[in-house]
Amino acid sequence: MTRETVRRRRVAIVDGAQRHDLVVPIHARVDDAVRAVGSSTSAGGGIVVEAAGREISPDTRMSDLEDGAVLMVVDIATVRDRGRARARATRPLSAEDRPLSAWWVLSGLGVVLAAVVLLTQTGALSAVRALAGTGAAVAAVLAGTVFAVRAPRGRRAPLAPIVGSLAMGFAAGAALVPPLPAAGSVLAVFTGTLFAAALAGLMGVATPSVTLRAESRTAMTVLLIIAAVWGAALLWHMDAAAPAAVTLGLIPVGQRVLLAAVVDVPPGTFIDYGRFQTTRWTVRQQVPDEVLSIDDDEARSLVQRSTGRLLTGVLLLVVAGVASAPVALPSFPSDDPLVLAGRIALGATVVIALLLGARRATAPALRWISRLGAAAIVLVMLIALIPSADTGMLALAAGVTLAAGAASAFLVVPAGRGSRSLAWSRAGDRLEWMAVALSLPAAFLAAGVVEALRGMMAA
């Protein structure tokens, strides 16, 4: 290090679009250097920050800074006004912008129509079912297309129109199943899910909104996976309990896959491949371009797309799983140990994964979707357990519930005071990973896949 570097500091001061490179004595203050370039922080509306974003006091000596430091003069009042204007311009659609209540009414109508269609016989009221299915199909396509076309580019689309259109599309597809001898609830769910997936794809193609396009494609992918499950059950001539159990077991695994796949950024954002990758995997590999910078609009759009994907995917998975839970867990038979163990493990793993996975959710909607889904599955398990339980089992369940309630009441006080335990957090992570890993095997046991494979091998 030269004597010149010891006695002086080379700093760069950025004020708006202007950059000033200075060589300042080490005994000078930051405020002296800022005033030397024509800027000032004495008015009370400006501060000096480093490149990392840390605020620096104007009385800081240059000897406390590193050589080559970059200092930026920020006007707090201007930044606050811009942030408020940007928040007003990019706020989510409110009730004044779109009649969200009408979309929720459409969702309710779709749910009611789907329930009536699935709970009645296929051949009953075939003319009424065909008429209702045709009307629902027209309403779903028109509503989804109109909303997709009119969706603004720079705003995050609400979930109500997406849920309403897809619910009505599912009801339409389920109602339009012809009254064939082989037609049943499995075929109705399969066609309804396929129709909803096609409608989600149509919305993704028709919309100019990047966020709605990402949400629609995620919904289409999730619905196609669920349709594949019910289609496989239809080919293997299985009853509705088998695909319902697999659909319920897909919730923990689907959440993990969504968390790993919702962020879409160029590969060059993370690694400078041109510098660090000395050997290519193949001779035809294209080295990704290096991403040197990203502005706030790109970051905001990325966050909106990722959050929309996660919300849409988790909501569809939880709704499909909760709707399948009464069919997947109708009872706990004691004559088949494998099915009994599979149903108990299925309900326990899904509930544990939903409750423990809600801890890391950043959006309040994600936490409440997971918690409400877990509560609904517990209620379904209790309803299925009560008819087949004897007095001793009910007393044991009541005692366990009372002990859990008492423990929760005692833990409220330290949790309310902000107490945290890293050991308990790590134990919760391990338990959650075990639940995620065992959910699908438990679903296969509950679906009776082992018995089906035995029959296939014996044949």
C-alpha positions in Angstrom: 0.0 0.0 0.0 1.5 3.4 -1.0 1.8 6.4 1.2 -0.8 8.2 -1.0 -3.3 5.5 -0.3 -2.6 5.7 3.5 -3.1 9.4 3.7 -6.0 9.7 1.3 -9.2 7.8 0.3 -10.5 7.3 -3.2 -14.3 7.5 -3.0 -17.1 7.8 -5.5 -20.2 9.9 -4.7 -23.4 9.2 -6.6 -26.1 11.8 -6.5 -29.0 11.0 -8.8 -27.6 10.5 -12.3 -24.2 12.1 -11.5 -21.2 10.3 -10.3 -18.1 12.1 -8.8 -14.8 10.3 -8.3 -12.8 12.0 -5.5 -9.5 11.6 -3.7 -10.1 12.9 -0.1 -7.8 13.2 2.9 -8.4 10.7 5.6 -9.2 13.3 8.2 -12.1 14.8 6.1 -15.6 14.0 7.0 -18.3 12.4 4.7 -20.3 15.6 4.8 -17.3 17.6 3.6 -16.9 15.4 0.5 -20.7 15.5 -0.2 -20.7 19.3 0.0 -17.6 19.5 -2.2 -19.5 18.0 -5.1 -22.5 20.4 -4.7 -24.8 18.1 -2.7 -26.0 18.5 0.9 -27.7 16.5 3.6 -28.1 19.3 6.0 -31.7 20.1 4.8 -32.9 16.9 6.6 -34.3 15.2 3.6 -31.2 13.4 2.4 -28.9 10.6 3.8 -25.7 9.0 2.7 -25.7 5.2 2.2 -23.1 2.7 1.1 -23.5 0.4 -1.9 -24.8 -2.3 0.4 -27.5 0.0 1.7 -26.1 0.8 5.1 -26.6 4.4 6.2 -23.5 6.4 7.0 -23.4 9.3 9.4 -22.2 12.6 7.8 -19.6 13.0 10.6 -17.9 9.8 9.7 -14.2 10.2 8.9 -12.7 9.0 5.7 -10.2 6.9 7.6 -13.2 4.7 8.7 -14.1 3.9 5.1 -12.4 1.5 2.7 -10.4 2.8 -0.2 -12.7 2.8 -3.3 -16.0 3.1 -1.3 -19.1 4.1 -3.2 -21.4 6.6 -1.4 -24.9 7.5 -2.6 -26.8 10.5 -1.6 -30.5 9.6 -1.2 -33.4 12.0 -0.9 -35.8 10.3 1.6 -38.8 12.5 0.7 -38.5 11.7 -3.0 -38.1 8.0 -2.4 -41.1 8.0 0.0 -43.3 9.8 -2.6 -42.2 7.4 -5.4 -42.9 4.4 -3.2 -46.4 5.6 -2.3 -47.2 6.3 -6.0 -45.9 2.9 -7.0 -47.9 1.2 -4.3 -51.0 3.0 -5.5 -50.3 2.0 -9.1 -49.5 -1.6 -8.4 -52.0 -2.4 -5.6 -54.1 -5.6 -6.0 -57.4 -5.3 -7.6 -60.0 -4.2 -5.1 -63.7 -4.5 -4.9 -64.1 -1.2 -6.7 -61.9 -2.4 -9.6 -63.6 -5.7 -10.1 -66.9 -7.1 -8.6 -65.2 -9.9 -6.6 -68.4 -10.8 -4.9 -69.9 -11.9 -8.2 -66.9 -14.2 -8.8 -67.3 -15.8 -5.4 -71.0 -16.3 -6.2 -69.9 -18.0 -9.4 -67.5 -20.2 -7.3 -70.4 -21.2 -5.0 -72.6 -22.1 -7.9 -69.9 -24.2 -9.4 -69.3 -26.0 -6.2 -73.0 -26.7 -5.6 -73.5 -27.9 -9.2 -70.4 -30.2 -9.0 -71.6 -31.7 -5.6 -75.1 -32.3 -7.1 -73.7 -34.0 -10.2 -71.2 -36.2 -8.3 -73.7 -37.2 -5.6 -76.5 -38.3 -8.0 -76.6 -41.2 -10.5 -75.3 -40.6 -14.0 -78.4 -41.7 -15.7 -80.8 -39.7 -13.4 -82.2 -36.5 -14.9 -79.9 -36.8 -18.0 -81.7 -34.0 -19.9 -81.4 -31.6 -16.9 -77.7 -32.5 -16.4 -76.9 -31.9 -20.0 -78.7 -28.5 -20.0 -77.0 -27.5 -16.7 -73.6 -28.7 -18.0 -74.0 -26.8 -21.3 -75.0 -23.6 -19.5 -72.1 -24.0 -17.0 -69.6 -24.6 -19.8 -70.7 -21.4 -21.7 -70.6 -19.4 -18.5 -67.2 -20.7 -17.5 -65.6 -20.0 -20.9 -67.1 -16.6 -21.2 -66.3 -15.5 -17.7 -62.7 -16.8 -17.8 -62.0 -15.4 -21.3 -63.5 -12.0 -20.5 -61.5 -11.7 -17.2 -58.3 -12.9 -18.9 -58.6 -10.4 -21.7 -59.4 -7.5 -19.4 -56.7 -8.3 -16.8 -54.3 -5.4 -16.5 -50.6 -6.0 -17.2 -49.1 -4.4 -14.1 -51.4 -5.7 -11.4 -51.6 -9.0 -9.6 -54.9 -10.7 -10.5 -57.1 -11.8 -7.6 -57.9 -15.4 -7.0 -61.6 -15.0 -7.0 -62.1 -14.9 -10.8 -59.7 -17.8 -11.3 -61.4 -19.9 -8.7 -64.8 -19.0 -9.9 -64.1 -19.8 -13.6 -62.3 -23.1 -12.8 -65.0 -24.3 -10.4 -67.7 -23.6 -12.9 -65.6 -25.3 -15.6 -65.1 -28.4 -13.4 -68.9 -28.6 -12.7 -69.6 -28.3 -16.5 -67.2 -31.1 -17.4 -68.6 -33.4 -14.7 -72.2 -32.7 -15.7 -71.6 -33.4 -19.4 -70.6 -37.0 -18.9 -73.0 -39.1 -21.0 -75.2 -41.7 -19.3 -73.2 -44.7 -20.2 -73.0 -47.9 -18.2 -69.3 -47.4 -17.4 -69.9 -43.8 -16.4 -69.5 -43.0 -12.8 -68.0 -40.6 -10.3 -64.4 -41.4 -11.4 -65.2 -40.5 -15.0 -67.1 -37.4 -14.0 -64.1 -36.1 -11.9 -61.7 -36.9 -14.7 -63.7 -35.0 -17.4 -64.4 -32.1 -15.0 -60.7 -31.8 -14.2 -59.7 -32.0 -17.8 -62.3 -29.3 -18.7 -61.0 -27.0 -15.9 -57.4 -27.6 -17.1 -58.3 -26.7 -20.7 -60.0 -23.5 -19.4 -57.0 -22.5 -17.4 -54.8 -23.0 -20.5 -57.2 -20.8 -22.5 -57.0 -18.1 -19.9 -53.2 -18.2 -19.9 -53.1 -17.8 -23.7 -55.7 -15.0 -23.8 -54.5 -12.7 -21.1 -52.0 -9.9 -21.5 -51.1 -10.1 -17.8 -47.8 -11.8 -17.0 -49.0 -12.6 -13.5 -52.3 -14.1 -14.6 -50.5 -16.1 -17.3 -48.2 -17.6 -14.6 -51.1 -18.4 -12.3 -53.2 -20.0 -15.2 -50.3 -22.2 -16.3 -49.7 -23.4 -12.7 -53.4 -24.1 -12.3 -53.4 -26.1 -15.6 -50.4 -28.1 -14.5 -51.9 -29.0 -11.2 -55.2 -29.9 -12.7 -53.6 -32.1 -15.4 -51.7 -34.0 -12.7 -54.9 -34.6 -10.8 -56.7 -35.6 -14.0 -53.9 -38.1 -14.7 -54.4 -39.7 -11.3 -58.2 -40.1 -11.9 -57.6 -41.2 -15.5 -55.2 -44.0 -14.3 -57.9 -45.2 -11.8 -60.4 -45.2 -14.6 -58.2 -47.4 -16.8 -57.5 -49.8 -13.9 -61.2 -50.0 -13.0 -60.7 -48.8 -9.4 -63.3 -47.3 -7.3 -63.3 -43.6 -6.3 -61.5 -44.1 -3.0 -58.2 -45.0 -4.7 -57.7 -41.8 -6.7 -59.1 -39.8 -3.9 -56.5 -41.2 -1.5 -53.7 -40.4 -4.0 -55.1 -36.9 -4.5 -55.0 -36.3 -0.8 -51.5 -37.6 -0.5 -50.3 -35.3 -3.3 -50.8 -32.2 -1.1 -47.5 -32.3 0.8 -45.4 -33.4 -2.2 -47.1 -30.8 -4.4 -46.4 -28.0 -2.0 -42.7 -28.9 -2.0 -42.5 -29.1 -5.7 -44.2 -25.7 -6.0 -41.8 -24.1 -3.5 -38.9 -25.3 -5.6 -40.4 -24.4 -9.0 -42.3 -21.1 -8.7 -39.3 -18.8 -9.2 -38.4 -18.4 -12.8 -35.2 -16.5 -13.3 -32.5 -16.8 -16.0 -29.7 -19.3 -15.0 -27.1 -16.5 -15.3 -28.7 -14.7 -12.3 -27.1 -17.1 -9.9 -23.8 -18.1 -11.5 -21.4 -16.4 -14.0 -21.1 -19.4 -16.2 -18.7 -17.8 -18.6 -16.2 -17.3 -15.8 -16.7 -20.3 -13.5 -17.7 -23.1 -15.9 -14.4 -24.2 -17.5 -15.8 -27.4 -19.0 -19.1 -27.7 -20.7 -21.4 -30.7 -20.2 -21.9 -31.2 -23.9 -20.4 -29.7 -27.0 -23.7 -28.1 -27.9 -24.3 -26.5 -24.5 -25.1 -22.8 -24.7 -23.6 -20.8 -21.9 -26.3 -18.7 -20.2 -25.9 -14.9 -20.5 -24.7 -13.2 -17.4 -27.3 -11.0 -15.6 -25.5 -7.9 -14.5 -28.4 -6.0 -13.0 -32.1 -6.1 -12.2 -34.3 -3.1 -11.6 -37.2 -2.8 -9.1 -39.9 -3.4 -11.7 -38.4 -6.7 -12.8 -38.0 -7.7 -9.1 -41.6 -6.8 -8.4 -42.9 -8.7 -11.4 -40.9 -11.7 -10.3 -42.3 -11.6 -6.8 -45.8 -11.2 -8.1 -45.5 -14.1 -10.5 -43.9 -16.4 -7.9 -46.5 -15.5 -5.3 -49.3 -16.0 -7.7 -48.0 -19.4 -8.8 -47.6 -20.5 -5.2 -51.0 -19.3 -4.0 -52.9 -20.8 -7.0 -51.1 -24.1 -6.8 -51.5 -24.6 -3.0 -55.1 -23.5 -3.1 -56.0 -26.0 -5.9 -54.1 -28.8 -4.1 -55.7 -28.2 -0.7 -59.2 -27.8 -2.2 -58.8 -31.0 -4.2 -57.4 -32.9 -1.2 -60.1 -31.7 1.2 -62.8 -32.5 -1.4 -61.3 -36.0 -1.8 -60.8 -36.6 2.0 -64.4 -37.9 2.7 -64.0 -40.4 -0.2 -60.4 -41.3 0.7 -61.1 -41.8 4.4 -64.7 -43.0 4.6 -64.0 -45.4 7.5 -61.2 -47.2 9.3 -61.8 -50.9 8.6 -60.2 -53.4 11.0 -60.4 -56.4 8.6 -57.7 -55.1 6.3 -54.6 -54.1 8.3 -52.8 -52.5 5.3 -55.7 -50.3 4.3 -56.2 -49.3 8.0 -52.6 -48.4 8.5 -52.5 -46.5 5.2 -55.6 -44.4 6.0 -54.3 -43.5 9.5 -50.8 -42.7 8.1 -52.3 -40.7 5.2 -54.4 -38.5 7.4 -51.6 -38.0 9.9 -48.9 -37.2 7.4 -51.0 -34.7 5.4 -52.2 -32.9 8.6 -48.6 -32.7 10.0 -47.2 -31.5 6.6 -49.9 -28.8 6.3 -49.5 -27.5 9.9 -45.7 -27.5 10.0 -45.4 -26.2 6.4 -47.5 -23.1 7.4 -44.6 -21.9 9.6 -42.5 -20.7 6.7 -45.3 -19.2 4.7 -44.6 -15.5 4.1 -48.1 -14.7 2.8 -51.0 -14.8 5.3 -53.2 -16.4 2.8 -50.9 -19.4 2.4 -50.8 -19.9 6.2 -54.6 -19.9 6.5 -55.1 -22.1 3.5 -52.9 -24.8 5.0 -54.3 -24.5 8.5 -57.9 -24.6 7.3 -57.1 -27.6 5.1 -55.6 -29.4 8.0 -58.6 -28.6 10.2 -61.0 -29.9 7.5 -59.0 -33.2 7.2 -59.0 -33.7 11.0 -62.7 -33.2 11.0 -63.2 -35.8 8.2 -61.0 -38.3 10.2 -63.0 -37.7 13.3 -66.3 -38.2 11.5 -65.0 -41.5 10.0 -63.5 -42.7 13.3 -66.5 -42.2 15.6 -68.9 -44.8 14.1 -66.2 -47.6 14.2 -64.7 -46.6 17.6 -65.6 -48.3 20.9 -65.9 -46.7 24.3 -62.3 -47.2 25.2 -60.9 -45.7 22.0 -63.2 -42.7 22.4 -62.0 -42.2 26.0 -58.4 -42.5 24.9 -58.9 -40.0 22.0 -60.6 -37.6 24.5 -57.7 -37.9 26.9 -55.1 -37.2 24.2 -57.1 -34.2 23.0 -57.4 -32.8 26.5 -53.6 -33.2 27.1 -52.9 -31.5 23.8 -55.2 -28.6 24.6 -53.6 -28.2 28.0 -50.1 -28.3 26.6 -51.1 -25.7 24.0 -52.5 -23.5 26.7 -49.3 -23.6 28.6 -47.2 -22.9 25.5 -49.2 -19.8 24.6 -47.4 -17.7 27.3 -43.8 -18.2 26.1 -44.8 -18.1 22.5 -46.6 -14.8 23.1 -43.5 -13.4 24.7 -41.4 -14.2 21.6 -39.7 -17.3 22.9 -38.0 -19.3 20.1 -36.2 -22.6 20.2 -33.8 -23.7 17.4 -33.9 -27.3 18.6 -37.7 -27.5 18.3 -37.6 -25.8 14.9 -35.1 -28.4 13.6 -37.3 -31.2 15.1 -40.3 -29.7 13.3 -38.4 -29.6 10.0 -37.4 -33.3 10.4 -41.0 -34.3 11.2 -42.2 -32.3 8.2 -39.8 -34.0 5.9 -40.8 -37.4 7.2 -44.5 -36.5 6.6 -43.8 -35.3 3.0 -41.8 -38.5 2.3 -44.4 -40.9 3.7 -47.6 -39.2 2.4 -47.6 -40.8 -1.1 -46.7 -44.3 0.1 -49.5 -44.0 2.7 -51.8 -42.9 0.0 -51.0 -46.0 -2.1 -51.6 -48.2 1.0 -54.9 -46.5 1.7 -55.9 -46.8 -2.0 -55.4 -50.6 -1.9 -52.7 -50.7 -4.5 -51.0 -53.6 -2.8 -54.1 -55.7 -3.1 -54.5 -54.7 -6.7 -50.9 -55.7 -7.5 -51.5 -59.0 -5.8 -54.5 -59.6 -7.9 -52.6 -58.7 -11.1 -49.7 -61.0 -10.2 -52.1 -63.8 -9.3 -53.9 -63.4 -12.6 
